[in-house]
Amino acid sequence: MAAIGEDRRKVVVVGAGWAGLGATYHLAKQGYEVTLLEAGPYPGGLVAGWQTAGGRSVEAGIHGFWYPYRNIFSLTDELKIQPFTPWTQSSQYSPHGLEVESPLFQAMPYLPSPLGTFLYTRFQRLPLVDRLSALPLLYAVVDFDNSPEAWQRYDAITARELFKQYGVSARLYKESFEPMLLVGLFAPGEQCSAAAALGMLYYFILAHQPDFDVRWCRGTVGEQIFRPWVQQIEQAGGRILANHRVTNVVEGAENQITAVVCGDETFEADAVIFAVGIAGMQKIAASSPALRRRSEFRNLSNLGAVDVLATRLWFDRKVHITHPSNACFGFHPTTGWTFFDLNALHDEYRDEPGSVIEVDFYHANQLLNLDDEELIPLVQRDLAGCIPAFRQAQVVDAGVVRLPRAVSHFAPGSYRYLLPGTTPFKNVFMSGDWIDTRHGSWSQEKAYVTGLEAANQVITTLGLGQPASILPIIPDEPHIQLARGVNRGVRSLLEQSLPAFWLP
Ligand SMILES: Cc1cc2nc3c(=O)[nH]c(=O)nc-3n(C[C@H](O)[C@H](O)[C@H](O)COP(=O)(O)OP(=O)(O)OC[C@H]3O[C@@H](n4cnc5c(N)ncnc54)[C@H](O)[C@@H]3O)c2cc1C
């Protein structure tokens, strides 16, 4: 740990999800005096887990760790923990039964992207002609290079419009792209930015053959990763205060924030990192005069967040499930859902006599108001729609976690309101899975990476300590680099020779 001695600088981090814990850990290791303020009762944010009164483990939805999550995997190596299952295969179901099986892509002979994804994915029903209708879309995949210009070009239209423009068949859209959007961006295609859709699909599926391979935690992420991580943060000198909801900041001279306000407590700060989700940041900006005077923070009210629902069902008998993770489509018009065989994934359920199944619903607004007694039979009915043996099984216990306005909504037109890592204040930095960054990762990996980026901004600003090394995403394959280079050249020639008259 770097010693800063007398000159310890105070940093306040707000929000203890992946982003806030990542920033806190790195800055504490560099000798900063870091206080992490978390509104909830536990660290973990959207990934928090806890025990019910009856001693059952539940969590805010099951979280997968995809092949490109290099920074998170490097963190768990540094913490010397082995929280993950082996890489798993997954399936997709509709009310007609099994639709798609994905192999372990890294175990298959390597083909240039996206050939492996196209050839090795085993579709049970979707005709070849529908799958081939995705080919013209490859131009948009090449054209969207995660630059600010590419975001501006594609963010104004919906993902559904994009797929329509490129001639994707109705069936491919309904049975493949829309389910991926519901699970990856938590919203149906007509409510997703085309830019976000292209970025997400490229990162998780298309960039390299093994990218869609996923592993899970061998228990709740809270137990497996956050508990040991929090211990090491505290050993490094970081202070984590739960049940501390930030409501305001104190503005000093020269565009700097000097303190963070939490109810009737005030925490002095040489630098501040916000690591809260969109809904949380909107509330802080609304209640803080210093923040709401800046248009960047005021404009956050143009952003949205999506409801999700996480349920866990304990059955009286074992029901056979082919693969541990499964995504489903065709059951609800605007809600996606997934189910997980926790007997296969979580150590604590391996010898359980009955099946323990997690069922998570995304864009679940119409389900949130149901009480548990109304909800559980609907969940069981959906499960039985995929695997009929669930119809006869009895639910002996259930946990329900409702998460209103929980996840970032990458709606069309939202890009201009997403904040970058820096703010109008010299010593305030932003992080989280909704921040505009050039790294190219998504979800948990993005949240963690932006936390490290914010820590590095603090180090540059306050001038003490070593920056965190952040692994870039795996580079584009050579043919994609070539196609992107040619496309950029043609685009810039056209932009120079044509008047800026038409809508971009
Ligand atoms: C059901 C579900 C399934 C998901 N599945 C996956 C998956 O399989 N793989 C994947 O990579 N990602 C998945 N995600 C997304 C992933 O959870 C998020 O991308 C990631 O956790 C975001 O981390 P974060 O640090 O940006 O924010 P958060 O986890 O939202 O943390 C923000 C923290 O700020 C706190 N906070 C808010 N307001 C205040 C305040 N005023 N004062 C103090 N603290 C405050 C909150 O309590 C919270 O703890 C899923 C999400 C859900 C809900």
The ligand as a Gaussian input file, in Angstrom:
#p B3LYP/6-31G(d) Opt

LIG

0 1
 C      -32.226000      -8.880000     -12.006000
 C      -30.916000      -8.364000     -12.562000
 C      -30.127000      -9.206000     -13.315000
 C      -28.915000      -8.761000     -13.827000
 N      -28.135000      -9.643000     -14.500000
 C      -26.879000      -9.296000     -14.829000
 C      -25.980000     -10.266000     -15.327000
 O      -26.335000     -11.432000     -15.501000
 N      -24.704000      -9.876000     -15.616000
 C      -24.290000      -8.579000     -15.456000
 O      -23.123000      -8.270000     -15.706000
 N      -25.135000      -7.633000     -14.979000
 C      -26.409000      -7.956000     -14.654000
 N      -27.257000      -7.019000     -14.129000
 C      -26.821000      -5.609000     -14.121000
 C      -25.866000      -5.339000     -12.954000
 O      -26.510000      -5.674000     -11.759000
 C      -25.499000      -3.855000     -12.952000
 O      -24.948000      -3.496000     -14.211000
 C      -24.454000      -3.505000     -11.904000
 O      -24.709000      -4.171000     -10.694000
 C      -24.466000      -1.991000     -11.688000
 O      -23.543000      -1.658000     -10.680000
 P      -23.374000      -0.143000     -10.221000
 O      -22.276000      -0.101000      -9.247000
 O      -23.272000       0.709000     -11.442000
 O      -24.764000       0.292000      -9.556000
 P      -25.677000      -0.344000      -8.429000
 O      -25.433000      -1.791000      -8.267000
 O      -27.071000       0.105000      -8.753000
 O      -25.176000       0.359000      -7.094000
 C      -25.557000       1.672000      -6.761000
 C      -25.613000       1.776000      -5.251000
 O      -25.900000       3.139000      -4.903000
 C      -26.729000       3.134000      -3.766000
 N      -27.396000       4.449000      -3.665000
 C      -28.407000       4.929000      -4.433000
 N      -28.748000       6.179000      -4.015000
 C      -27.919000       6.479000      -2.985000
 C      -27.771000       7.617000      -2.142000
 N      -28.536000       8.691000      -2.283000
 N      -26.832000       7.581000      -1.161000
 C      -26.034000       6.487000      -1.001000
 N      -26.136000       5.376000      -1.773000
 C      -27.063000       5.382000      -2.755000
 C      -27.689000       1.986000      -4.024000
 O      -28.308000       1.554000      -2.821000
 C      -26.737000       0.953000      -4.609000
 O      -26.192000       0.132000      -3.620000
 C      -28.492000      -7.420000     -13.621000
 C      -29.303000      -6.560000     -12.868000
 C      -30.487000      -7.030000     -12.322000
 C      -31.306000      -6.102000     -11.473000

